[in-house]
Amino acid sequence: MTEIQIVRFDMYEMEYRGGLLTSELPVLTFEPKYYGKYKFLINSCYYEMRRDLKIKPYGEYCAGLEELQEQKENIFLLLDSDEIICAVSCAKNEISSVAVNLKYQHQGFGRKIVKFAISFLQQQSNAPIRLTVTKWNENAMALYKSLGFETTKETTVEGANTKDSNGNWTYAFTYTGGLSVS
């Protein structure tokens, strides 16, 4: 028997209104050899938010290797030896999947990786740079505002947690109010 739970939460779309940025952050693009560590980073960084917002499964958020391989030129990692400090995805004119290793949080790495993302996207196009963030994520909101992002849209999004006959949960957005979310 399939079980479905409807989940709603508030999200913001933000647009960068600051100036031209440059970044010398020594990032690498995603490679399959980083998949295990990248998956751990994404799942651990998004766990608390998913739990608090009741998005199931809580601890499994990262895309599979095949999907990440298709996006590898747009996924950037900052490493310390073989440990991922932080990561970000930049595609078209959007910043997404900002994640800072829990061990490195509150040390300025979130600011550095977002500044890198802004600089990278500015070099690609003159299109406005956007991102989406949950209202729940107050720390990220404060960071983005301090870097020159302004809220351009607020909406309540809706999704469905679905539990299959094997007890596995999946989540899918059913309404996004026009926001670019994944």
C-alpha positions, 0 to 999 in steps of 0.5 A, a space after each residue: 500500500 502506498 502512503 502519501 503525505 502532503 508537505 508545504 513550506 515557504 520559499 524565496 527567490 532571490 536575485 543578485 543586485 550587487 556589483 561585479 565580483 572576482 574570485 580566485 577560489 581554487 575549486 575543482 569540477 565534480 568527478 566520479 571519484 568524489 561521489 561518496 564524499 559529495 553525497 555525504 556532504 549534501 545529505 548531511 548539510 540538508 538533513 536538518 532542514 529536510 527533517 524540520 520541514 518534514 521532507 522525506 527521506 530526511 537523510 537521502 537528498 543527493 542525486 545519483 552519480 549518473 545525474 551528477 555526471 551529466 551536470 559535472 561541469 556545473 558542480 564545483 568543489 573546494 577541497 582540503 586534501 581529499 576532504 570536501 570543504 564546500 560545494 556549489 552548483 551553477 547552471 544557466 543563471 542559477 546558484 543551487 546546492 550550496 553546501 558547507 561541510 559541517 566541520 567547516 561551517 561558520 568559517 567563511 566558506 559559505 561566503 567564499 563559495 557563493 562569491 565564486 558562484 556569482 563571479 563564475 555566472 557573471 563571466 558566463 552571461 549578463 542574465 540576472 543571477 538567481 537562487 532559491 532558499 527556504 524561509 527556514 534557512 535563516 543563516 543562508 538568507 542572511 548570507 545571501 542578503 549580505 552578498 547583495 541578493 534581494 528577495 524577488 518572490 515569496 511563495 508557499 511550495 507544496 510537495 508529496 512524500 510518497 512511501 512505496 510498498 517496500 517502505 521507501 520514501 520519495 519526495 516530489 514537488 507538486 506546486 512551486 509557484 514558478 520557483 526553480 526548485 529541485 
